[in-house]
Structure formats: structure tokens, C-alpha cells
Amino acid sequence: MSTVDDLLNNIKISDLLLTASHLFGTCCMGKNEDSGVVNENFKVFNFDNLFIVDASIFPIPTSYNPQLTIMIYAKLASNLIIHD
């Protein structure tokens, strides 16, 4: 436990700064497998029980941080999956 206490007592704010990237467009949503990877229910075409819910379903990058949009899509997808 002393190691944890030492870490917490000596940590600097700069040690907590994180970077992240969001890959866009790698699994776009489409009407069919010729136009996208996932359907409007976030399900991957031609696969059972495989869903994608992240920034990769966006066709183009957004001009702002996509975290809130991803969270909204995740909530929507979870409701669709549960009630399917």
C-alpha cells in the first residue's frame, strides 16, 4: 500500500494528460454491404451478433470531439440490441 500512497502523493497533473485519436470511416453505416459495413442497427452485415458502435461508423470526421455522439450512439445501440 505504501507504493500506491507514494504514487498518489508524487503524481503531477502532467502525468494525467492523455491523448486519443478517433478513427473515422473504417466501418461506415450503410443501407447494404455494398455501401457500408454496418446497418442502421449497428449490426455488421452478414455476421450474427457482431455490432460496431464507435467513431468508425461515421462517414467523415467531425469538426469537434465525437465522444458525446459516440456515447449517444452507444445508448441507442444498447437499446436496439436488448430489444431485438
Rosetta blueprint (number, residue, H / E / L):
1 M L
2 S H
3 T H
4 V H
5 D H
6 D H
7 L H
8 L H
9 N H
10 N H
11 I L
12 K L
13 I H
14 S H
15 D H
16 L H
17 L L
18 L L
19 T L
20 A L
21 S L
22 H L
23 L L
24 F L
25 G L
26 T L
27 C L
28 C L
29 M E
30 G L
31 K L
32 N L
33 E L
34 D L
35 S L
36 G L
37 V L
38 V E
39 N L
40 E L
41 N L
42 F L
43 K E
44 V E
45 F L
46 N L
47 F L
48 D L
49 N L
50 L L
51 F E
52 I L
53 V L
54 D L
55 A H
56 S H
57 I H
58 F L
59 P L
60 I L
61 P L
62 T L
63 S L
64 Y L
65 N L
66 P L
67 Q H
68 L H
69 T H
70 I H
71 M H
72 I H
73 Y H
74 A H
75 K H
76 L H
77 A H
78 S H
79 N H
80 L H
81 I H
82 I H
83 H L
84 D L
